[in-house]
Amino acid sequence: MQKLIIGSLTALALAVNVANAETRSIKMGTVAGPETEVMEVAARIAKEEYDLDVEIIEFTDYVTPNAALADGSLDANAYQHEPYLQSMVDDRGYDLAIAGYTFVYPIGAYSEKYDSIDDLPDGAQIALPNDPSNEGRALILMHNEGLITLNDPEFLESTPIDIAENPRDFRFREIEAAQLPRVLPDVDMAFINNTFAQPAGLSLDDALIKEGPESPYVNLIAVRGGDEEREKIRQLVDAYQRDEVIEKAEELFKGAAVPGWIE
């Protein structure tokens, strides 16, 4: 009997240790590239200060990380801005929430054929991200530059069908965001998120059109609804919002990453 009791207590202790180990880990989704390198700095801080093990899982598209978060494969992800998150929630019914903010990564319009938007010919072919919020983001920039007129320039999910006036007959190609650097040689201009522009060797300084610091598209750390205040989530957000993380982003993005948590 004594042996049975001791064995049971040992098994219980092992189970408690396993449970505790699980609570000190978190699965974080990122998009492969420099944003993952930035997250690695936050993961190191989280381990050093909170003994929190952050497992970073990389993705190569914008859709899968939210699906993985919604189905429980991830505890959090960090790759998107609020308009995109909201569009996914509205379209797919995900119960996702914002745990904290990361950086503004400005979108830019690039060309291998022209040095200025004034040089774009009538009928130029322009590639846009095909996800709802980033496509609208690109079209709003074109509207602000006077290249097109949108029915509602405040509508963040505008698509080409929402263009009221296109006096220069621009033609639009809707492409998955990650593929835009690859199609750049085949079009006259392409709007590329900095997530994919920087790894492709594109500098925001060379963009024909780019967002300013007033951009509302601040990237964020997303979690499932109700997890925002969980201890390990708060610790992760705190580990991310540090000077060391800002310094890494500055090194990688050369000034094209603006901290979104500093007012």
Backbone as CSV, one residue per row, in Angstrom:
resi,resn,N_x,N_y,N_z,CA_x,CA_y,CA_z,C_x,C_y,C_z
1,MET,0.836,-1.218,0.000,0.000,0.000,0.000,0.858,1.250,0.000
2,GLN,1.900,1.219,0.843,2.789,2.395,0.913,3.438,2.662,-0.433
3,LYS,3.842,1.551,-1.095,4.460,1.700,-2.414,3.471,2.300,-3.415
4,LEU,2.213,1.873,-3.299,1.192,2.414,-4.197,0.987,3.894,-3.968
5,ILE,0.979,4.289,-2.685,0.805,5.717,-2.363,1.973,6.528,-2.885
6,ILE,3.194,6.019,-2.655,4.384,6.738,-3.122,4.371,6.844,-4.640
7,GLY,3.982,5.716,-5.296,3.925,5.735,-6.758,2.910,6.732,-7.272
8,SER,1.762,6.785,-6.600,0.716,7.726,-7.007,1.164,9.164,-6.834
9,LEU,1.832,9.430,-5.710,2.325,10.786,-5.459,3.377,11.179,-6.484
10,THR,4.234,10.217,-6.831,5.267,10.499,-7.841,4.628,10.818,-9.189
11,ALA,3.628,10.031,-9.556,2.925,10.269,-10.823,2.234,11.621,-10.812
12,LEU,1.626,11.959,-9.668,0.964,13.254,-9.541,1.967,14.391,-9.677
13,ALA,3.130,14.247,-9.034,4.157,15.284,-9.115,4.634,15.468,-10.547
14,LEU,4.801,14.339,-11.253,5.223,14.420,-12.655,4.166,15.123,-13.491
15,ALA,2.897,14.809,-13.218,1.810,15.441,-13.976,1.771,16.935,-13.729
16,VAL,1.969,17.331,-12.466,1.992,18.763,-12.132,3.152,19.457,-12.825
17,ASN,4.322,18.800,-12.837,5.489,19.393,-13.489,5.251,19.567,-14.983
18,VAL,4.621,18.549,-15.591,4.317,18.658,-17.024,3.347,19.800,-17.273
19,ALA,2.326,19.913,-16.434,1.336,20.990,-16.595,1.987,22.344,-16.447
20,ASN,2.873,22.465,-15.443,3.561,23.739,-15.238,4.446,24.081,-16.424
21,ALA,5.106,23.053,-16.978,5.962,23.293,-18.144,5.139,23.791,-19.320
22,GLU,3.921,23.216,-19.474,3.067,23.626,-20.582,2.621,25.081,-20.413
23,THR,2.357,25.485,-19.184,1.896,26.853,-18.982,3.010,27.868,-19.203
24,ARG,4.262,27.422,-19.213,5.378,28.333,-19.423,5.869,28.310,-20.860
25,SER,5.012,27.892,-21.774,5.370,27.903,-23.191,4.247,28.539,-23.987
26,ILE,4.591,29.034,-25.145,3.607,29.690,-26.003,4.012,29.489,-27.452
27,LYS,3.027,29.214,-28.301,3.275,29.054,-29.734,2.885,30.346,-30.443
28,MET,3.877,30.971,-31.077,3.696,32.267,-31.727,3.861,32.135,-33.239
29,GLY,2.895,32.587,-33.997,2.974,32.550,-35.447,3.484,33.871,-36.012
30,THR,4.407,33.780,-36.962,4.919,34.954,-37.665,4.997,34.635,-39.153
31,VAL,5.166,35.669,-39.958,5.435,35.483,-41.383,6.946,35.439,-41.571
32,ALA,7.414,34.447,-42.299,8.852,34.250,-42.482,9.519,35.508,-43.014
33,GLY,10.687,35.849,-42.468,11.407,37.040,-42.894,11.862,37.856,-41.702
34,PRO,12.121,39.132,-41.906,12.670,39.959,-40.830,11.767,40.106,-39.618
35,GLU,10.444,40.033,-39.795,9.563,40.134,-38.630,9.775,38.961,-37.675
36,THR,10.147,37.816,-38.232,10.471,36.673,-37.383,11.741,36.947,-36.585
37,GLU,12.726,37.579,-37.209,13.961,37.913,-36.503,13.690,38.893,-35.365
38,VAL,12.772,39.812,-35.586,12.391,40.747,-34.524,11.736,39.981,-33.373
39,MET,10.853,39.042,-33.713,10.176,38.262,-32.684,11.172,37.413,-31.902
40,GLU,12.238,36.976,-32.534,13.241,36.171,-31.832,13.885,36.954,-30.684
41,VAL,14.033,38.265,-30.848,14.568,39.093,-29.766,13.580,39.110,-28.603
42,ALA,12.305,39.294,-28.919,11.281,39.284,-27.868,11.234,37.928,-27.167
43,ALA,11.406,36.855,-27.923,11.392,35.515,-27.340,12.547,35.336,-26.359
44,ARG,13.702,35.855,-26.706,14.861,35.764,-25.802,14.587,36.524,-24.500
45,ILE,14.016,37.724,-24.615,13.694,38.523,-23.430,12.665,37.795,-22.571
46,ALA,11.659,37.205,-23.213,10.617,36.489,-22.484,11.205,35.318,-21.700
47,LYS,12.178,34.652,-22.300,12.818,33.524,-21.612,13.663,34.017,-20.439
48,GLU,14.438,35.076,-20.670,15.338,35.581,-19.638,14.581,36.162,-18.439
49,GLU,13.514,36.896,-18.720,12.831,37.609,-17.640,11.649,36.855,-17.038
50,TYR,10.990,36.022,-17.847,9.775,35.363,-17.371,9.855,33.835,-17.436
51,ASP,10.993,33.306,-17.865,11.135,31.862,-18.069,10.014,31.340,-18.963
52,LEU,9.671,32.121,-19.967,8.611,31.776,-20.909,9.253,31.284,-22.204
53,ASP,8.951,30.065,-22.586,9.487,29.498,-23.826,8.568,29.864,-24.984
54,VAL,9.072,30.647,-25.918,8.289,31.074,-27.074,8.732,30.255,-28.286
55,GLU,7.835,29.406,-28.762,8.097,28.633,-29.976,7.557,29.418,-31.171
56,ILE,8.446,29.846,-32.038,8.041,30.646,-33.196,7.775,29.720,-34.376
57,ILE,6.587,29.829,-34.933,6.186,29.025,-36.084,5.996,29.968,-37.261
58,GLU,6.758,29.743,-38.338,6.751,30.649,-39.483,5.742,30.219,-40.546
59,PHE,5.135,31.218,-41.172,4.203,30.999,-42.268,4.662,31.827,-43.473
60,THR,4.133,31.494,-44.633,4.521,32.213,-45.846,3.337,32.903,-46.515
61,ASP,2.211,32.970,-45.822,1.045,33.648,-46.367,0.339,34.378,-45.241
62,TYR,-0.677,35.145,-45.585,-1.381,35.963,-44.601,-2.639,35.297,-44.044
63,VAL,-3.094,34.209,-44.652,-4.367,33.610,-44.256,-4.186,32.540,-43.178
64,THR,-3.213,31.663,-43.367,-3.042,30.500,-42.493,-2.788,30.858,-41.025
65,PRO,-1.999,31.909,-40.707,-1.747,32.178,-39.280,-3.007,32.451,-38.466
66,ASN,-3.998,33.091,-39.059,-5.235,33.330,-38.312,-6.062,32.052,-38.193
67,ALA,-6.039,31.215,-39.239,-6.740,29.937,-39.161,-6.122,29.067,-38.067
68,ALA,-4.789,29.069,-37.982,-4.093,28.277,-36.959,-4.357,28.813,-35.564
69,LEU,-4.467,30.132,-35.445,-4.788,30.720,-34.145,-6.209,30.365,-33.742
70,ALA,-7.125,30.455,-34.670,-8.534,30.183,-34.359,-8.752,28.731,-33.972
71,ASP,-8.012,27.798,-34.586,-8.246,26.386,-34.274,-7.401,25.880,-33.106
72,GLY,-6.615,26.772,-32.476,-5.858,26.396,-31.297,-4.456,25.895,-31.569
73,SER,-4.029,25.866,-32.831,-2.670,25.425,-33.147,-1.629,26.440,-32.681
74,LEU,-2.035,27.695,-32.575,-1.174,28.762,-32.071,-1.824,29.385,-30.834
75,ASP,-0.994,30.008,-30.004,-1.503,30.804,-28.887,-1.629,32.273,-29.257
76,ALA,-0.844,32.704,-30.240,-0.839,34.105,-30.669,-0.185,34.172,-32.036
77,ASN,-0.401,35.276,-32.729,0.374,35.538,-33.941,0.675,37.023,-34.017
78,ALA,1.670,37.362,-34.804,2.082,38.764,-34.959,2.530,38.975,-36.392
79,TYR,1.627,39.542,-37.203,1.978,39.772,-38.610,1.025,40.728,-39.322
80,GLN,-0.065,41.100,-38.689,-1.149,41.794,-39.372,-1.530,43.076,-38.659
81,HIS,-2.232,43.946,-39.394,-2.759,45.164,-38.791,-4.249,44.977,-38.500
82,GLU,-4.817,45.931,-37.779,-6.193,45.778,-37.308,-7.220,45.682,-38.435
83,PRO,-7.129,46.496,-39.506,-8.118,46.334,-40.574,-8.125,44.937,-41.180
84,TYR,-6.931,44.340,-41.318,-6.886,42.979,-41.862,-7.487,41.985,-40.878
85,LEU,-7.131,42.091,-39.606,-7.703,41.216,-38.587,-9.218,41.314,-38.591
86,GLN,-9.733,42.537,-38.648,-11.180,42.728,-38.619,-11.842,42.106,-39.837
87,SER,-11.177,42.210,-41.000,-11.757,41.621,-42.207,-11.832,40.105,-42.090
88,MET,-10.814,39.490,-41.467,-10.828,38.038,-41.275,-11.913,37.623,-40.274
89,VAL,-12.068,38.420,-39.220,-13.114,38.146,-38.234,-14.489,38.234,-38.891
90,ASP,-14.687,39.276,-39.699,-15.977,39.470,-40.354,-16.258,38.377,-41.384
91,ASP,-15.229,38.018,-42.159,-15.428,37.064,-43.253,-15.535,35.624,-42.767
92,ARG,-14.788,35.274,-41.719,-14.692,33.868,-41.325,-15.269,33.566,-39.946
93,GLY,-15.676,34.606,-39.245,-16.301,34.385,-37.957,-15.353,34.008,-36.847
94,TYR,-14.063,34.291,-37.017,-13.089,33.976,-35.977,-13.334,34.831,-34.731
95,ASP,-13.098,34.239,-33.579,-13.160,34.985,-32.321,-11.714,35.333,-31.940
96,LEU,-11.209,36.431,-32.461,-9.833,36.859,-32.236,-9.826,38.261,-31.632
97,ALA,-8.765,38.565,-30.907,-8.686,39.854,-30.218,-7.253,40.375,-30.257
98,ILE,-7.108,41.654,-29.932,-5.805,42.315,-29.923,-5.219,42.268,-28.516
99,ALA,-3.999,41.731,-28.405,-3.323,41.683,-27.106,-2.329,42.826,-26.946
100,GLY,-1.827,43.352,-28.049,-0.846,44.439,-27.992,-0.428,44.826,-29.398
101,TYR,0.335,45.909,-29.497,0.747,46.423,-30.805,2.244,46.232,-31.019
102,THR,2.621,46.125,-32.299,4.027,45.953,-32.651,4.509,47.179,-33.436
103,PHE,4.609,47.077,-34.747,5.146,48.168,-35.550,4.221,48.524,-36.712
104,VAL,4.372,49.736,-37.205,3.821,50.110,-38.502,4.885,49.773,-39.539
105,TYR,4.515,48.926,-40.501,5.407,48.591,-41.614,4.790,49.200,-42.872
106,PRO,5.241,50.380,-43.271,4.586,51.074,-44.387,4.589,50.253,-45.678
107,ILE,3.503,50.357,-46.425,3.426,49.749,-47.744,3.959,50.758,-48.761
108,GLY,4.569,50.260,-49.808,5.104,51.145,-50.839,4.787,50.630,-52.225
109,ALA,4.804,51.534,-53.200,4.598,51.173,-54.602,5.958,51.205,-55.295
110,TYR,6.348,50.089,-55.887,7.679,49.953,-56.482,7.572,49.715,-57.990
111,SER,8.621,50.094,-58.680,8.685,49.861,-60.123,10.124,49.608,-60.535
112,GLU,10.309,48.650,-61.430,11.626,48.417,-62.022,11.754,49.117,-63.366
113,LYS,10.685,49.786,-63.789,10.662,50.407,-65.115,10.641,51.928,-65.068
114,TYR,10.137,52.487,-63.984,9.946,53.934,-63.919,10.480,54.488,-62.605
115,ASP,10.954,55.726,-62.655,11.539,56.368,-61.479,10.574,57.300,-60.766
116,SER,9.421,57.547,-61.372,8.446,58.474,-60.800,7.059,58.058,-61.230
117,ILE,6.063,58.354,-60.394,4.690,58.036,-60.800,4.280,58.880,-62.000
118,ASP,4.938,60.031,-62.193,4.639,60.869,-63.355,5.038,60.191,-64.655
119,ASP,5.952,59.217,-64.562,6.415,58.514,-65.762,5.518,57.341,-66.136
120,LEU,4.602,56.973,-65.256,3.730,55.843,-65.567,2.900,56.153,-66.811
121,PRO,2.871,55.253,-67.776,2.089,55.520,-68.991,0.600,55.260,-68.760
122,ASP,-0.232,55.824,-69.617,-1.647,55.483,-69.586,-1.776,53.987,-69.855
123,GLY,-2.690,53.354,-69.155,-2.870,51.920,-69.324,-1.854,51.080,-68.585
124,ALA,-1.056,51.687,-67.707,-0.043,50.954,-66.963,-0.692,49.827,-66.149
125,GLN,0.038,48.729,-66.046,-0.444,47.587,-65.273,0.098,47.683,-63.852
126,ILE,-0.812,47.664,-62.888,-0.446,47.873,-61.485,-0.899,46.661,-60.668
127,ALA,0.038,46.095,-59.923,-0.265,44.917,-59.092,-0.616,45.350,-57.676
128,LEU,-1.668,44.746,-57.143,-2.163,45.066,-55.803,-2.196,43.797,-54.953
129,PRO,-2.006,43.929,-53.624,-2.228,42.771,-52.746,-3.691,42.352,-52.852
130,ASN,-3.949,41.049,-52.873,-5.331,40.612,-53.086,-6.125,40.422,-51.808
131,ASP,-5.516,40.677,-50.633,-6.312,40.583,-49.411,-7.058,41.899,-49.220
132,PRO,-8.268,41.852,-48.661,-9.157,43.020,-48.679,-8.574,44.303,-48.119
133,SER,-7.963,44.242,-46.937,-7.528,45.494,-46.319,-6.310,46.085,-47.002
134,ASN,-5.348,45.247,-47.400,-4.147,45.795,-48.032,-4.412,46.273,-49.448
135,GLU,-5.372,45.668,-50.124,-5.752,46.161,-51.444,-6.362,47.560,-51.307
136,GLY,-7.262,47.706,-50.333,-7.838,49.024,-50.101,-6.786,50.034,-49.683
137,ARG,-5.830,49.590,-48.907,-4.722,50.442,-48.454,-3.963,51.010,-49.650
138,ALA,-3.685,50.154,-50.642,-2.966,50.586,-51.837,-3.805,51.555,-52.673
139,LEU,-5.082,51.242,-52.840,-5.944,52.103,-53.654,-6.148,53.473,-53.012
140,ILE,-6.212,53.505,-51.680,-6.345,54.794,-50.993,-5.102,55.652,-51.233
141,LEU,-3.931,55.021,-51.234,-2.707,55.774,-51.539,-2.757,56.333,-52.959
142,MET,-3.253,55.542,-53.898,-3.374,56.032,-55.275,-4.372,57.181,-55.354
143,HIS,-5.462,57.058,-54.612,-6.443,58.150,-54.555,-5.807,59.422,-54.003
144,ASN,-5.046,59.279,-52.928,-4.410,60.442,-52.302,-3.389,61.105,-53.212
145,GLU,-2.819,60.321,-54.125,-1.852,60.861,-55.085,-2.530,61.453,-56.315
146,GLY,-3.852,61.343,-56.392,-4.580,61.891,-57.533,-4.542,61.009,-58.764
147,LEU,-4.135,59.754,-58.609,-4.037,58.860,-59.767,-5.390,58.266,-60.128
148,ILE,-6.231,58.060,-59.129,-7.588,57.558,-59.321,-8.497,58.301,-58.352
149,THR,-9.787,58.102,-58.508,-10.752,58.629,-57.544,-11.612,57.474,-57.051
150,LEU,-11.656,57.292,-55.757,-12.471,56.236,-55.168,-13.857,56.765,-54.818
151,ASN,-14.816,55.881,-54.840,-16.166,56.272,-54.410,-16.145,56.753,-52.967
152,ASP,-15.390,56.055,-52.134,-15.286,56.415,-50.716,-13.844,56.183,-50.264
153,PRO,-13.032,57.233,-50.249,-11.624,57.057,-49.868,-11.413,56.688,-48.406
154,GLU,-12.475,56.665,-47.608,-12.379,56.242,-46.223,-12.676,54.745,-46.054
155,PHE,-13.149,54.114,-47.129,-13.497,52.698,-47.070,-12.230,51.867,-47.202
156,LEU,-11.836,51.203,-46.093,-10.536,50.532,-46.043,-10.474,49.250,-46.858
157,GLU,-11.628,48.750,-47.298,-11.620,47.521,-48.081,-12.021,47.769,-49.531
158,SER,-11.645,48.931,-50.044,-11.927,49.240,-51.445,-11.219,48.257,-52.368
159,THR,-11.841,47.971,-53.484,-11.264,47.149,-54.545,-11.398,47.936,-55.847
160,PRO,-10.846,47.439,-56.949,-10.978,48.181,-58.210,-12.403,48.505,-58.622
161,ILE,-13.378,47.711,-58.178,-14.762,48.033,-58.555,-15.270,49.272,-57.828
162,ASP,-14.529,49.722,-56.801,-14.912,50.931,-56.066,-14.246,52.189,-56.616
163,ILE,-13.576,52.065,-57.750,-12.946,53.229,-58.381,-14.002,53.992,-59.180
164,ALA,-14.185,55.251,-58.846,-15.166,56.082,-59.549,-14.576,56.661,-60.831
165,GLU,-13.311,57.044,-60.771,-12.652,57.619,-61.949,-11.252,57.033,-62.090
166,ASN,-10.931,56.620,-63.306,-9.621,56.081,-63.631,-9.174,56.723,-64.945
167,PRO,-8.863,58.031,-64.906,-8.630,58.793,-66.144,-7.459,58.294,-66.985
168,ARG,-6.537,57.560,-66.376,-5.378,57.088,-67.140,-5.490,55.600,-67.482
169,ASP,-6.682,55.062,-67.286,-6.970,53.688,-67.693,-5.966,52.664,-67.131
170,PHE,-5.584,52.845,-65.879,-4.692,51.861,-65.266,-5.392,50.497,-65.213
171,ARG,-4.612,49.449,-65.409,-5.108,48.084,-65.319,-4.562,47.467,-64.027
172,PHE,-5.408,46.740,-63.328,-5.026,46.234,-62.014,-4.979,44.706,-62.013
173,ARG,-3.927,44.202,-61.378,-3.781,42.759,-61.149,-3.774,42.514,-59.649
174,GLU,-4.657,41.650,-59.197,-4.750,41.325,-57.772,-3.946,40.049,-57.507
175,ILE,-2.879,40.189,-56.697,-1.901,39.121,-56.504,-1.746,38.855,-55.005
176,GLU,-1.508,37.600,-54.633,-1.212,37.286,-53.239,-0.002,38.094,-52.792
177,ALA,-0.073,38.669,-51.599,0.942,39.622,-51.140,2.365,39.066,-51.224
178,ALA,2.540,37.809,-50.846,3.882,37.220,-50.828,4.478,37.073,-52.218
179,GLN,3.631,37.071,-53.250,4.113,36.869,-54.623,4.430,38.179,-55.344
180,LEU,4.093,39.303,-54.736,4.252,40.587,-55.425,5.693,40.899,-55.837
181,PRO,6.713,40.633,-54.991,8.080,40.898,-55.465,8.435,40.105,-56.717
182,ARG,7.871,38.903,-56.849,8.181,38.067,-58.011,7.560,38.595,-59.299
183,VAL,6.393,39.231,-59.177,5.737,39.734,-60.393,6.166,41.149,-60.736
184,LEU,6.945,41.789,-59.856,7.350,43.170,-60.092,7.957,43.391,-61.476
185,PRO,8.848,42.504,-61.977,9.417,42.741,-63.315,8.385,42.688,-64.438
186,ASP,7.222,42.085,-64.171,6.232,41.879,-65.225,5.140,42.941,-65.261
187,VAL,5.165,43.856,-64.298,4.155,44.912,-64.248,4.854,46.267,-64.241
188,ASP,4.065,47.316,-64.361,4.643,48.660,-64.348,4.872,49.181,-62.933
189,MET,4.035,48.747,-61.991,4.182,49.170,-60.604,3.468,48.145,-59.727
190,ALA,4.011,47.901,-58.538,3.385,46.955,-57.612,3.430,47.521,-56.202
191,PHE,2.336,47.381,-55.489,2.275,47.766,-54.078,2.682,46.553,-53.238
192,ILE,3.761,46.716,-52.462,4.324,45.583,-51.727,4.474,45.945,-50.257
193,ASN,3.918,45.114,-49.399,4.090,45.305,-47.958,5.563,45.164,-47.588
194,ASN,5.985,45.935,-46.604,7.399,45.909,-46.232,7.847,44.530,-45.745
195,THR,6.899,43.739,-45.242,7.199,42.373,-44.825,7.865,41.592,-45.946
196,PHE,7.405,41.829,-47.173,7.928,41.105,-48.326,8.888,41.948,-49.159
197,ALA,8.795,43.263,-49.051,9.671,44.133,-49.834,11.107,44.056,-49.348
198,GLN,11.293,44.142,-48.023,12.643,44.180,-47.482,13.448,42.919,-47.803
199,PRO,12.881,41.707,-47.615,13.647,40.513,-47.977,13.968,40.424,-49.461
200,ALA,13.165,41.101,-50.303,13.411,41.092,-51.749,14.411,42.161,-52.172
201,GLY,14.990,42.870,-51.195,15.991,43.884,-51.513,15.408,45.221,-51.914
202,LEU,14.139,45.450,-51.612,13.495,46.716,-51.953,13.523,47.644,-50.741
203,SER,13.924,48.877,-50.971,13.989,49.868,-49.904,12.830,50.834,-50.022
204,LEU,12.240,51.159,-48.892,11.128,52.105,-48.909,11.558,53.450,-49.477
205,ASP,12.839,53.775,-49.372,13.340,55.026,-49.936,13.165,55.067,-51.444
206,ASP,13.089,53.900,-52.078,12.971,53.833,-53.534,11.529,53.742,-54.012
207,ALA,10.584,53.671,-53.082,9.183,53.531,-53.467,8.675,54.789,-54.155
208,LEU,7.872,54.612,-55.187,7.287,55.756,-55.898,6.175,56.394,-55.073
209,ILE,5.495,55.584,-54.288,4.471,56.054,-53.358,4.687,55.291,-52.061
210,LYS,4.546,55.958,-50.929,4.689,55.250,-49.659,3.860,55.942,-48.583
211,GLU,3.516,55.160,-47.585,2.768,55.692,-46.456,3.657,56.557,-45.580
212,GLY,3.032,57.507,-44.916,3.733,58.330,-43.949,3.536,57.797,-42.547
213,PRO,4.109,58.446,-41.554,4.009,57.977,-40.171,2.598,58.047,-39.597
214,GLU,1.684,58.718,-40.304,0.314,58.826,-39.810,-0.526,57.589,-40.149
215,SER,0.083,56.585,-40.757,-0.643,55.392,-41.188,-1.418,54.757,-40.028
216,PRO,-2.669,54.371,-40.270,-3.453,53.689,-39.227,-3.189,52.186,-39.166
217,TYR,-2.293,51.720,-40.030,-2.097,50.274,-40.158,-0.991,49.780,-39.223
218,VAL,-1.249,49.839,-37.928,-0.282,49.371,-36.939,-0.438,47.852,-36.790
219,ASN,0.656,47.131,-36.931,0.600,45.685,-36.731,0.385,45.343,-35.262
220,LEU,-0.040,44.127,-35.003,-0.472,43.780,-33.651,-0.184,42.320,-33.318
221,ILE,-0.287,42.009,-32.049,-0.244,40.640,-31.565,-1.684,40.204,-31.334
222,ALA,-2.111,39.185,-32.072,-3.487,38.704,-31.975,-3.545,37.407,-31.175
223,VAL,-4.632,37.236,-30.446,-4.884,36.024,-29.654,-6.353,35.656,-29.807
224,ARG,-6.728,34.515,-29.286,-8.148,34.171,-29.264,-8.883,35.044,-28.242
225,GLY,-10.123,35.342,-28.528,-10.908,36.173,-27.641,-10.933,35.617,-26.232
226,GLY,-10.663,36.462,-25.254,-10.629,36.056,-23.861,-9.238,35.760,-23.341
227,ASP,-8.257,35.664,-24.251,-6.879,35.368,-23.842,-6.031,36.621,-23.642
228,GLU,-6.603,37.791,-23.890,-5.806,39.019,-23.867,-5.081,39.248,-22.544
229,GLU,-5.701,38.856,-21.443,-5.130,39.134,-20.125,-4.471,37.914,-19.479
230,ARG,-4.341,36.843,-20.220,-3.624,35.696,-19.662,-2.187,36.111,-19.337
231,GLU,-1.665,35.579,-18.251,-0.356,36.020,-17.774,0.726,35.873,-18.829
232,LYS,0.794,34.737,-19.487,1.888,34.541,-20.438,1.726,35.426,-21.684
233,ILE,0.497,35.774,-22.004,0.280,36.693,-23.124,0.767,38.082,-22.747
234,ARG,0.429,38.540,-21.533,0.886,39.857,-21.090,2.413,39.900,-21.005
235,GLN,3.014,38.797,-20.569,4.472,38.747,-20.483,5.102,38.806,-21.873
236,LEU,4.494,38.125,-22.821,5.004,38.167,-24.190,4.932,39.579,-24.764
237,VAL,3.787,40.240,-24.574,3.627,41.610,-25.080,4.661,42.526,-24.443
238,ASP,4.854,42.383,-23.137,5.850,43.210,-22.454,7.247,42.952,-22.998
239,ALA,7.575,41.675,-23.250,8.895,41.338,-23.780,9.094,41.916,-25.173
240,TYR,8.011,42.025,-25.922,8.101,42.569,-27.287,8.298,44.080,-27.280
241,GLN,7.611,44.762,-26.406,7.613,46.227,-26.436,8.810,46.785,-25.666
242,ARG,9.995,46.455,-26.113,11.242,46.826,-25.458,12.183,47.543,-26.428
243,ASP,13.127,48.275,-25.870,14.105,48.997,-26.688,14.941,48.044,-27.530
244,GLU,15.255,46.866,-26.987,16.060,45.902,-27.749,15.336,45.465,-29.018
245,VAL,14.019,45.353,-28.932,13.222,44.967,-30.092,13.197,46.105,-31.110
246,ILE,13.057,47.337,-30.623,13.102,48.500,-31.518,14.441,48.560,-32.242
247,GLU,15.517,48.318,-31.525,16.849,48.363,-32.124,17.003,47.301,-33.209
248,LYS,16.462,46.116,-32.985,16.538,45.057,-33.988,15.726,45.425,-35.221
249,ALA,14.547,45.988,-35.009,13.713,46.404,-36.138,14.393,47.505,-36.936
250,GLU,15.054,48.426,-36.244,15.779,49.496,-36.920,16.906,48.905,-37.769
251,GLU,17.612,47.941,-37.215,18.709,47.290,-37.947,18.199,46.601,-39.214
252,LEU,17.076,45.922,-39.102,16.574,45.131,-40.222,15.811,45.962,-41.252
253,PHE,15.032,46.939,-40.774,14.143,47.675,-41.668,14.656,49.062,-42.034
254,LYS,15.787,49.448,-41.480,16.426,50.720,-41.850,15.471,51.898,-41.732
255,GLY,14.764,51.997,-40.625,13.861,53.120,-40.399,12.457,52.914,-40.911
256,ALA,12.195,51.772,-41.563,10.871,51.524,-42.136,9.997,50.699,-41.205
257,ALA,10.271,50.757,-39.915,9.436,50.116,-38.910,9.269,51.114,-37.760
258,VAL,8.046,51.555,-37.548,7.772,52.567,-36.536,7.049,51.911,-35.356
259,PRO,7.585,52.009,-34.126,6.910,51.373,-32.988,5.475,51.856,-32.833
260,GLY,4.551,50.910,-32.757,3.139,51.251,-32.697,2.582,51.360,-31.304
261,TRP,3.410,51.131,-30.295,2.917,51.198,-28.909,3.395,52.467,-28.204
262,ILE,4.141,53.315,-28.904,4.660,54.547,-28.301,3.879,55.723,-28.877
263,GLU,3.197,56.449,-28.016,2.383,57.595,-28.471,3.232,58.842,-28.603
